[in-house]
Amino acid sequence: MRMRRHKKHRFKKIGMPPGALVYVGDIDATKLPKPTISKIMYDAREIVECVLTTNDLASFKPDKNKKLWLNVHGVHDTDLIKQIGDLFKLHPLVIEDILNTEQRPKIDEFNDYIFLETRNFYYDKASMTASSEQISIVLGRNFLLTFQERATGAFEPIRERLRASRAQIREQGVDYLAYAVLDSVVDRYFNVLEDVSEDSEALEELLLSRPTNMELHSIHQLKHVSIELRRAVWPLREVINNLTRNEKGFFQPATMPYLRDVYDHTVNFIESLESIRDTLSSMMDIYMASVSQRVNLEVRALTVVAMLFMPATLIAGIFGMNFHEMPWLAEKNGFWWVMGLMAGIAAAMLLIFWRRQWLSSQT
């Protein structure tokens, strides 16, 4: 799930017809754990939870009097995903998109359900890297299907809310449950954004002292995270905007204000993210300016040393000429006179450099 260039096994789909069921992911499907299916059926009075197997799916029939939430951990089992798709009469292209874990956030509306794609993000402060997983959502009239790449516990707070007696989420329809899932995804974006903001502020303080290549690497890491967040949230904003239109009537009027609130959160997130991106760009400028200043100081120091030795080199060159008659050549203390002359010129030059502040490391 790391944001790196992985081999996606897309070559398996070359030449296959639309709707071909092939898992496209970062890791070989044979190395992934067996998928699990969590079922929750509930109404305002009671809730029933259990874990389904493939055999249970064969004889499973949804109760039209209760709301259903099926959450699948692991989408690499093409047979399982197809079985669920056949059970809920999903379009083959929808099943294909669920199996393809590199989809951008999108929305497809059908007569009986709405299909959404989004991504969940996780941030590692130690390495300043982010990971993500694709979240596929199918909202029907009385059911909600969610598909995750792995069991991460991202929706456990929603399950806790469902388990609470007299909870508002149990009294509302599955459209409110879909809103809760989307709100959980967007809230996690803000958690990642807060961590990135803290790391960028700490990095900025280091840049103002003495930046190293480590700080440059950290800037690139944070910029990469911000780019990936932007790629996910920009299309998600349009997805939620389409949901607020409610053209197919899947969302009840009571849920619409909450949905519009999620849309406002995505807009706020994008504005905050752009601010951090601008900060990271300015930090790169600060780093380059600091490095350039340090190089200039080092070059100036070397120039001062070279200039101090230039008069001495000139004097030594003059007195090293092979003439029979030269000043101070026969003097008993001629050598010390020349050395004193060299030292005096060097001291005078140092005094001039000091008065012009060429020896200060701050200018």
N, C-alpha and C positions, 0 to 999 in steps of 0.2 A: 504493500500500500504506500510505500515511499514515493515521493514525487520525483522519480527519475525516469529516464528513458528505458523502459522495459520492453522486452520482446512480448508482444501481445498475442502471438499465435494467430494473427489475422490471415496468414497465408492459407489457413485451413478453409477459409470462406471463398477463396478465389475460384470463380467459375460456377459457384453454387447458386441456385435460384433464390429469389427473395423469399424470406420466411424460413430459410434453412436454419435448423437449430444447432448452433455450434457455440460452445463456450469460448469467449474471448476475455482473457484476464492476464494478470501479471504472473501468476504461478500456474504450474502444470496441475490440472484437475486431479491427477492421481496422488498428488502430495497434500491435498487439502482434506480436512476432516469431513466426516459424513454429515450431510445437511440435517438440520432439525426443524421441525414445524411446531410452532407454538400457537395453540388455539384458545381464544377467549370469546365466550358467548355471554352476553350480559343484557340486562335491562335495568330499569330503575330500582328493582327490588333485589335482584341476585346476580351473581357472576359465577361462571364456571370456567375453570382453566384446566388445560391438559396439553400433553405433547402427543402429536399424531405421528403415526408411521405411514409408510407407503400403503400398507394393507388397510389401514384405517381410512385412507383417502378413497380407496376403491368403493367403500360402502358409505362414505360420508354424504349426508344430505343436510344442507343448511336449514335451520329453523327460521321460517319467515316471520315468526313472532318475536324473535330476538335479534339483536345486533351481533354481527360476527366480525372478529379481527383475527386474521391468519398472518403470522409473521414467520417468514422463512429465513433461516440463517444458512447461507451457502447457496449460490446459484450455479454452481459448476455441474450439478447433476441435471443433465438435459432431459432425462426421462421424467424426473420428478417435476421439473418446471412445466413440461408438456402436460403431465397428468393434472396439475393444478390449472393450467390454462384450459384444458378440455373441460374440467369440472365447472369452471366459471365462464366458459364460452368466450375466451379471450382470442383476439385476432392473432394469426400466426406472426405478423410483424411485431406485435406487442411482446409476444414470447421471445422473439429474436432479440428485441431491444433489452429485455431483462437479462438475457444471457451475455450480452455485450456490455462489459463493465467499464468501457471508456466512452460512454455516451455523454454528451453535454446535456445540461438541464433542458427539458422539453416538456410539452404537453400535447396529448392527442385526445380528442373528445369523440366518443362514440355515443350511440343512443342509450346504451345500458350502463356505461361506466366511463370514467375519466382515467387516463393513464398519465402519470407524472414520472419524470426522472429528475433526481437531484443528487447532491453529494454531501456526506458528512465529513467533517474535518477534525483532525486531532493534531496537537502541536507538542513537540518535544523541546523543552527549554534547554536541555543540556546540549543538544546538537544543533539547535535552531533549525530544525527541519519539521515539516508537516507531512502527515499521511492522510489519506482520504479513502472513503469507500462509497460505492454507488448505492443509492437508495431508490428503489423502484416502488411506486405507489399506484394501486388500482382502487379507485373509489367507485363503488356501486351504489344502488339504491338502499341496500340494507347490509352491505358488507364492505370491509376494507382489507386489502391485501398489501402487505409490505414485504419487500425482498431485500435482504442485506447480504453483503459478500461474506461477512463473518459475524460471529457472536461477540459484540463489543459492549453490550449493556447500555447502548445509547438510549433505548426506549424504556428502560426500567422505571424511571420516574413516572412515565405515563401509566404503566401497569400499576404502580402504587396508588395513583389517583383513582384508577378504576376499582381497585380493591376496597377503597374507603367507602363506607356506607353513606348514603345520601349525598354522594358527590355529584357536582353539576355535570361532569363529563358523562356520567351514566344516564342522566335524565335527558341529555341531548342525543341527537342522531349520530350516525357514523360520520356525517360531514363535520361535526364538531371534533370527532376523534382524528379525522384527517387534518383539521386545522392544528390540533395539538401536536401531531407528528411534524408538520411543517414548522410550527413555532419552536419545537425542540431543535430542529436542524438549524434554524436561524440563530437561536440563542447560543448554540455551540460555535457559530461563526464569531459572535461577539466575544466569547471566551478566548478563542484563538487570537482575535484582533487585540484584545487586552494584553495577552502575553507578548505578542509581537511588538506592541507599543512600549511595554516595559523594557524589552530587550533593546529596542532602538534608542530609548532614552539613556540606558546605561552605556550603550555603545557610543553615543554622542559625547558623553563625558570623557570616555577614553580617548576619543579622537582629538579632543582639545588639549590633551597632555602630550603624549608622544605615541602616535599611531604606529602600528606594526602591520606586517602582512596578515596577522591573525585577525585584526579588525577589518581589513579589506575582505577577507574570506567571509567574515560574519555579515558584512554588508551585502555581499552577493547572496548569501543564504536567505537573508530576510527579504531581499528583493524578489528572489525566486518564490518564496512563500506568498508574498503579496500578489505576484502575477497569477499564481494558481488560484488564490482566493477570488481575484477579479474575474477570472475565466468562469468560475462557478457561479458567482453571485449576479453578474450582469444578466445572463439569460434567465436565472431564477427570478429576478425582478419581473421580467416579462411574463414568466409562467404564472406568478401570483397575480399579476395584473389581469391576465386572461381569466383567472378564477374569479376575480372580483366582479367580472361582467356577468357571470352565472347564466350564460345563455341556455344551457341545458337544464337548469333548475336543480342541480345536485346539492346545492347549499341552501339551507333554510334561511329566512330573513334574519333570525336571531343570531346566526353564525357570521353573517356578512360583516358586522363591525369588527369582529375579531380578525377576520381575514384581511380587512383593510389595514388593521393595525400591524399585521405581519408585513404587508406591503410597505408601510411606512418604515418599519424596522430595516427592511432591505435597502431602502433609499438612504436611510441614516447610516447604515453600514458602509455603503458605497462611498458616501461623502467622507466618512472617517478613514476609510481605506485609502482614498485619494490623498488625504492629508498625510498619512504615513508614507505613501509612495513619494510624495514631494519631499518629505523629511529625509528619506533614504537617498534620494537624488542629491539633495544638498549636502548630506553627509559624505557622499562620494566626492563632491567638489571640495569639501573641507579636507578630506584625506589627501587628494591630489595637491591642494595648495600647501598643506602641511609638509608633505614629502618634498615638494618643490622648494619650499623655504629652507628645509633642512639641508637639501643638496646645495642651495645657494650659500648657506652659512659655511658648509664644509669647503666649498670651492673658494670662498673668500678667505677662510683660514689658511688654506694652502697658498693662495695668492700672496697673503701677507708674509708668510714664511719665505716664499720665493723672492719677494721684493727685498726682504731683509738681507738675503744672501747675494743679491745682484751687485751691490757696491763692493762687497768683499771679493766677489769673483772678479770684478773689473780691476780692482787694485792688485789682486794676486796675479792677474794676467799681465798687467803692466810691468810689475816688478819681476815677472818671470821671463821677460824678454832678454835675449842673449846679447846685450850691449856691454862694452867694457867700461863705459862711464855712465853711471846712473846715480841719482840722488840717494843719499843714506846708505849706499852700497858699502862704503868704507867706514860708516859710523859704527861705533861699538854697540850702541843700543838701537841701531836702525830697525832690527826686527820688532822690538817692542814698540817703537814709534809707529810702525805700520799696523801692528795689531791694535794699538790704541786708536788709530785713525779708523780702522774698521769698526771697532766697538762703539766709537763716538757717533759715527754715521748711523749705525744700527739703532743706538739709543735715541738719536734725534728722530729717526723715522718712526720708532715706536711711540714717541711722544706725539708726533703728528697724527698717527693712526688713532691714538687714544683720545685726543681732543676732537677728532672727527667721528668718534664712536664706531670706528671700524672693528674694534676688538670686542664689542658687546655682542652677546649671543641672542639678544632680544630684538635686534634691528637687522 
